[in-house]
C-alpha cells in the first residue's frame, strides 16, 4: 500500500497522502464522489500486517528513505524458517531480504521512474524447491503518511 487508501461508499478508492485524505474527510471535499467510508494509512497497514517495515535493513543496504514490503512478498520471497531449510535448502530471512533490497538498488540506479519492475532469482517457498527461479517484483516510491517519500515493494499485480 502506498499513501492513504480513501474508500468512497458506492464509488472508487484512491491513494492520497495522509494529510490530503484527512483534510478531505474533515471538510467532506470528496463528497462529490460520495461519502468517505474509510481512510487507511501506511502505519496502520504495517500494524495490521499488510505491510512489513524493512527500513532498518534497507538503511544498511544504502537506502535513505523508509522501505516496506507487502505481506505477499514477505511470505513468498523473504521469510525463511528452519522448517523451510529442512524441507528445501539452507537459506535465511536476512539473506533473502538483502537480495530483494540489493536487486532493487540496482534497478533504481538504471531507472528514475517512480515505479520500477525488477527481476531476481529466489528459491520459491513452496516446501519442495531447491533451486532459485526468476521472479519479478515491483517497487513504488510515493508519499507516506506525512507526505515523506517511502518505497513499497510488492508483487507486480498488487497496488
C-alpha positions as CSV (number, residue, x, y, z in Angstrom):
1,X,0.0,0.0,0.0
2,X,1.3,3.4,-0.9
3,X,0.0,6.5,0.7
4,X,-3.5,6.5,2.1
5,X,-6.3,4.5,0.7
6,X,-9.5,6.6,0.6
7,X,-12.6,4.5,0.1
8,X,-15.8,6.1,-1.2
9,X,-19.1,4.5,-0.4
10,X,-20.5,3.0,-3.7
11,X,-17.6,4.6,-5.5
12,X,-13.9,4.4,-6.3
13,X,-11.0,4.2,-3.9
14,X,-7.9,6.3,-4.4
15,X,-4.5,6.8,-3.0
16,X,-3.6,10.1,-1.3
17,X,-1.0,11.2,1.2
18,X,-2.3,11.2,4.8
19,X,-2.7,15.0,5.1
20,X,-4.8,15.1,1.9
21,X,-7.0,12.3,3.0
22,X,-7.7,13.6,6.5
23,X,-8.4,17.1,5.1
24,X,-10.9,15.6,2.6
25,X,-12.5,13.6,5.3
26,X,-12.8,16.6,7.7
27,X,-14.2,19.1,5.1
28,X,-16.0,16.4,3.1
29,X,-14.5,17.7,-0.1
30,X,-14.7,14.2,-1.5
31,X,-18.5,14.4,-1.2
32,X,-18.9,14.9,-5.0
33,X,-17.8,11.2,-5.2
34,X,-19.9,10.1,-2.3
35,X,-19.5,9.6,1.5
36,X,-16.0,8.9,2.7
37,X,-16.1,5.4,4.3
38,X,-12.5,4.8,5.4
39,X,-9.1,6.4,5.5
40,X,-6.3,3.7,5.7
41,X,-2.8,4.9,6.3
42,X,0.6,3.2,5.8
43,X,1.3,3.0,9.5
44,X,-2.0,1.2,10.0
45,X,-1.2,-1.2,7.2
46,X,2.1,-2.1,9.0
47,X,0.3,-2.5,12.3
48,X,-2.3,-4.8,10.6
49,X,0.4,-6.9,9.0
50,X,-0.4,-6.0,5.4
51,X,3.0,-4.3,5.1
52,X,6.3,-5.4,6.7
53,X,8.6,-2.5,7.6
54,X,12.1,-3.4,6.4
55,X,13.6,0.0,6.8
56,X,16.4,-0.9,9.2
57,X,17.9,-3.4,6.8
58,X,17.2,-1.1,3.9
59,X,19.2,1.7,5.5
60,X,22.1,-0.7,5.9
61,X,21.8,-1.6,2.2
62,X,22.1,2.1,1.3
63,X,18.5,3.3,1.1
64,X,17.9,6.7,2.6
65,X,14.1,6.5,2.9
66,X,11.7,4.0,4.6
67,X,11.0,0.8,2.8
68,X,8.3,-1.7,3.4
69,X,7.2,-4.9,1.6
70,X,3.8,-6.3,1.2
71,X,2.9,-9.4,3.2
72,X,2.7,-11.4,0.0
73,X,6.3,-10.5,-0.9
74,X,7.4,-11.2,2.7
75,X,5.7,-14.6,2.8
76,X,6.7,-15.8,-0.7
77,X,10.2,-14.3,-1.2
78,X,11.8,-13.2,2.0
79,X,10.7,-15.1,5.1
80,X,12.5,-18.4,5.6
81,X,12.1,-20.7,8.6
82,X,14.0,-23.7,10.0
83,X,11.2,-25.8,8.6
84,X,11.8,-24.4,5.1
85,X,15.5,-25.3,5.4
86,X,14.6,-28.8,6.4
87,X,12.2,-29.3,3.5
88,X,14.0,-27.3,0.9
89,X,17.5,-25.8,1.1
90,X,19.6,-23.8,3.5
91,X,18.7,-20.1,3.4
92,X,17.8,-17.4,5.9
93,X,15.4,-14.5,6.1
94,X,18.1,-11.8,6.4
95,X,19.9,-13.0,3.2
96,X,16.7,-13.2,1.2
97,X,15.8,-9.7,2.3
98,X,19.2,-8.4,1.4
99,X,18.8,-10.0,-2.1
100,X,15.4,-8.3,-2.6
101,X,16.8,-4.9,-1.5
102,X,20.1,-5.2,-3.4
103,X,18.5,-6.0,-6.7
104,X,16.1,-3.1,-6.2
105,X,19.0,-0.7,-5.7
106,X,20.5,-1.9,-9.0
107,X,17.1,-1.5,-10.7
108,X,16.7,2.0,-9.3
109,X,20.1,3.0,-10.5
110,X,19.1,2.2,-14.1
111,X,15.7,3.9,-13.9
112,X,14.5,7.2,-12.4
113,X,10.8,6.3,-12.6
114,X,8.5,6.3,-9.5
115,X,7.5,2.7,-10.3
116,X,10.2,0.1,-11.0
117,X,9.8,-3.5,-12.1
118,X,12.8,-5.7,-11.4
119,X,13.8,-9.3,-11.5
120,X,15.8,-11.5,-9.2
121,X,16.4,-15.2,-8.6
122,X,14.7,-16.6,-5.5
123,X,14.1,-20.1,-4.2
124,X,10.3,-20.3,-4.0
125,X,9.0,-21.0,-0.5
126,X,6.8,-23.9,-1.5
127,X,8.1,-26.9,0.6
128,X,9.9,-28.6,-2.3
129,X,12.0,-26.3,-4.5
130,X,15.8,-26.2,-4.0
131,X,16.8,-24.1,-7.0
132,X,16.2,-20.4,-7.5
133,X,13.7,-19.2,-10.1
134,X,13.5,-15.9,-11.8
135,X,10.9,-13.7,-10.1
136,X,9.6,-10.2,-10.8
137,X,8.8,-7.6,-8.2
138,X,7.5,-4.1,-8.3
139,X,8.7,-1.1,-6.2
140,X,6.9,2.2,-6.0
141,X,8.1,5.4,-4.4
142,X,5.3,7.5,-3.2
143,X,4.2,9.8,-0.3
144,X,4.0,8.3,3.1
145,X,1.6,9.2,5.9
146,X,3.0,12.7,6.3
147,X,3.9,13.3,2.7
148,X,7.5,12.0,3.1
149,X,8.9,9.7,0.4
150,X,8.6,6.0,1.0
151,X,9.2,2.8,-1.0
152,X,6.9,-0.1,-1.1
153,X,8.0,-3.4,-2.7
154,X,5.1,-5.6,-3.9
155,X,4.1,-8.3,-6.4
156,X,3.5,-7.0,-9.9
157,X,-0.3,-7.4,-9.6
158,X,-0.5,-5.6,-6.3
159,X,-1.2,-1.8,-5.8
